[in-house]
Amino acid sequence: MLKEFGVRYAIVGHSERRLYHGETDAVVAAKTQAALANGITPIVCVGETLAEREAGQTEEVVKRQLAAVVHTNGHCISEIVLAYEPVWAIGTGKTATPEQAQQVHALLRAQLHAASNQSDRIQILYGGSMNAANAAQLLSQPDIDGGLVGGAALKASDFLAIIAAAQ
């Protein structure tokens, strides 16, 4: 149905779907596969909760989430877009420091590199409350390729500032 409407991208694995609809890593992998099979580029979201971050489980959580998608879609993994969205930063006004975000992005990039010889084609976005004030610092990190912008896109002046920071 999405393909019939000309949809080109679809977010899969968003934290709210995982939390409120019980979407597991396996479900996210299957949705990724369905999107790819229909010519839709999946934007695959991975990220940890505040409890997981505080328990030192960030790496374990995001690697597990990505591993499920790679396992199911390894043959065409270079066709996805990946988004790191620390759940504790979404809609809270909190955001990962540029260094924290870069650390996770570098980890994800290394995992993708180990899975695919075309990993350099995969864009990795930051999706944890990017806004006009922090976009330039986040986007200056070597492994952050762009932003998955939510609420900040609702105010034109803020969104335009994010766009300017990306250029």
C-alpha positions in Angstrom: 0.0 0.0 0.0 2.8 2.4 0.8 4.5 1.7 -2.5 1.2 2.5 -4.3 1.3 6.0 -2.7 4.8 6.6 -3.9 6.4 6.3 -0.4 10.2 6.2 -0.8 11.3 6.0 2.9 9.7 4.4 5.9 10.8 4.5 9.5 11.1 1.1 11.1 12.0 0.2 14.7 11.2 3.6 16.1 11.4 3.5 19.9 7.6 4.2 20.3 6.8 1.2 18.1 9.2 -0.9 20.1 7.7 0.3 23.5 4.0 0.7 22.8 3.5 -2.0 20.2 6.0 -4.6 21.5 8.0 -4.6 18.3 11.0 -6.9 18.8 14.3 -6.9 17.0 13.0 -9.7 14.8 9.9 -7.7 13.9 12.0 -4.7 13.0 14.2 -7.0 10.8 11.2 -8.4 9.0 9.7 -4.9 8.4 13.0 -3.8 7.0 12.9 -6.8 4.7 9.4 -6.0 3.6 10.3 -2.4 2.9 13.3 -3.4 0.8 11.3 -6.0 -1.1 8.9 -3.2 -2.1 11.5 -0.7 -3.2 11.1 1.4 0.0 14.2 2.5 1.8 13.8 1.7 5.5 15.2 4.1 8.1 16.1 1.6 10.8 16.1 3.1 14.3 18.2 1.7 17.1 18.8 3.2 20.5 18.9 2.6 24.2 16.7 3.7 27.1 17.9 5.8 30.0 18.0 2.7 32.2 20.1 0.8 29.6 22.5 3.8 29.2 22.9 4.1 33.0 23.6 0.4 33.3 26.4 0.7 30.7 24.5 -1.4 28.1 24.4 1.1 25.3 26.8 -0.8 23.0 25.2 -4.2 23.8 21.7 -2.9 23.0 22.4 -1.0 19.7 24.6 -3.8 18.5 21.9 -6.4 19.2 19.3 -4.3 17.5 21.4 -3.8 14.4 22.6 -7.4 14.3 19.0 -8.6 13.9 18.5 -6.4 10.8 21.9 -7.4 9.4 21.1 -11.1 9.9 17.8 -10.9 8.1 18.9 -8.4 5.4 22.6 -9.0 5.0 22.5 -9.4 1.2 21.0 -5.9 0.8 22.0 -4.2 4.0 23.7 -1.4 2.0 20.2 -0.2 0.9 19.1 0.9 4.4 19.5 4.1 6.3 20.3 3.7 9.9 19.3 6.1 12.7 20.7 6.2 16.2 18.0 7.6 18.5 18.9 7.4 22.1 15.4 6.8 23.6 16.3 8.9 26.7 16.7 12.0 24.4 13.6 11.8 22.4 11.1 14.6 23.2 12.8 15.2 26.6 14.9 18.2 25.5 18.0 16.2 26.5 20.4 15.2 23.8 23.6 13.1 23.7 26.7 15.1 23.6 28.4 15.2 20.2 31.0 12.9 21.7 28.5 10.4 23.0 26.6 10.3 19.7 29.9 10.0 17.7 30.9 7.0 19.9 27.7 5.1 19.1 27.8 6.1 15.4 31.4 4.8 15.1 30.4 1.6 16.8 27.5 1.1 14.4 29.6 2.0 11.4 32.2 -0.6 12.4 29.5 -3.2 12.8 28.1 -2.4 9.4 31.6 -2.5 7.9 32.1 -6.0 9.3 28.8 -7.1 7.7 29.1 -5.5 4.3 31.8 -4.4 1.9 29.5 -1.6 0.9 29.0 -0.2 4.4 30.4 3.2 3.3 27.2 3.6 1.3 25.0 3.5 4.4 24.0 6.8 5.9 23.8 6.9 9.7 21.6 9.6 11.1 21.3 11.0 14.6 17.8 11.1 15.9 17.9 12.2 19.5 16.4 15.7 19.8 18.6 17.4 17.2 17.7 21.1 17.2 18.9 24.4 15.9 21.2 24.9 18.9 23.0 21.5 18.7 22.8 20.5 15.0 26.1 22.0 13.9 28.1 20.3 16.6 26.4 16.9 16.1 26.7 17.1 12.3 30.4 18.0 12.5 31.1 14.5 13.9 32.8 12.2 11.4 30.3 9.3 11.6 27.1 11.4 11.8 25.8 11.7 8.3 22.6 13.7 9.0 19.7 14.0 11.3 16.4 12.3 11.8 14.6 15.5 13.0 11.3 15.3 14.8 9.8 18.1 16.8 12.4 20.7 15.7 11.0 20.4 12.1 7.7 21.8 13.3 9.0 25.4 13.7 10.2 26.7 10.3 13.0 28.9 11.7 14.5 26.1 13.7 14.3 23.6 10.9 15.9 26.1 8.5 18.8 26.5 11.0 19.2 22.7 11.1 19.3 22.6 7.3 21.9 25.4 7.2 24.0 23.5 9.7 23.9 20.4 7.5 25.2 22.4 4.5 
